[in-house]
Amino acid sequence: MTKSPPNPTAPVSYESARDELGAVVQQLEAGGLTLEQSLALWERGEELAASCQKWLDSARTRLEAAHPDAADVTPE
């Protein structure tokens, strides 16, 4: 059985969004869903991925503000 996705407008922490995104991926990979269910899960996954990216971008901005000299370092 598929759980219905939570309210997409509710604010979630990075960890909650990441964990839910993992669950969405598992459900999609498991298959057995209708096209409509798959599309709804895909859309929720896109929302969660965007939320995670916003958290990561915000964290990077905060770190760069705290350590401006480290902003010139490019991760490998």
C-alpha positions in Angstrom: 0.0 0.0 0.0 1.1 3.5 -0.8 1.1 6.2 1.8 -0.3 9.5 0.7 2.2 12.2 0.7 2.1 14.8 3.5 1.1 18.3 2.9 3.7 19.7 0.5 3.3 23.2 1.9 4.3 22.2 5.4 7.8 23.3 6.3 10.1 20.4 6.8 13.6 20.1 8.1 16.5 19.0 5.8 16.6 15.6 7.5 12.9 15.0 7.2 12.9 16.0 3.6 15.9 13.8 2.9 14.3 10.8 4.6 11.0 11.3 2.9 12.8 11.6 -0.4 14.5 8.3 0.2 11.1 6.7 0.9 9.6 8.2 -2.3 12.5 6.7 -4.3 12.0 3.3 -2.7 8.3 3.3 -3.5 8.9 4.3 -7.1 11.7 1.7 -7.5 9.4 -1.0 -6.0 6.8 -0.4 -8.7 3.3 -1.7 -8.6 1.8 1.8 -8.6 -0.7 3.2 -10.9 0.5 5.9 -13.3 -1.3 8.5 -11.2 0.3 7.3 -8.0 3.7 7.3 -9.7 3.2 10.8 -11.0 2.1 12.1 -7.5 5.2 10.5 -5.9 7.5 11.9 -8.6 6.1 15.4 -8.0 6.5 15.0 -4.3 10.1 13.8 -4.8 10.8 16.9 -6.9 9.4 19.2 -4.2 11.5 17.4 -1.6 14.7 17.5 -3.7 14.2 21.3 -4.2 13.6 21.7 -0.4 16.9 19.8 0.3 18.7 21.9 -2.2 17.4 25.1 -0.6 18.7 23.9 2.8 22.1 23.1 1.4 22.4 26.4 -0.5 21.4 28.2 2.7 24.0 26.3 4.7 26.7 27.1 2.1 25.8 30.8 2.2 26.0 30.8 6.0 29.3 29.1 6.0 30.7 31.4 3.4 29.5 34.4 5.4 31.2 33.0 8.5 34.4 32.2 6.7 34.7 34.6 3.7 38.3 33.3 2.9 37.0 29.8 2.5 34.5 30.9 -0.2 37.3 30.8 -2.8 37.9 27.0 -2.2 36.1 24.9 -4.8 35.1 21.4 -3.6 36.6 18.5 -5.6 
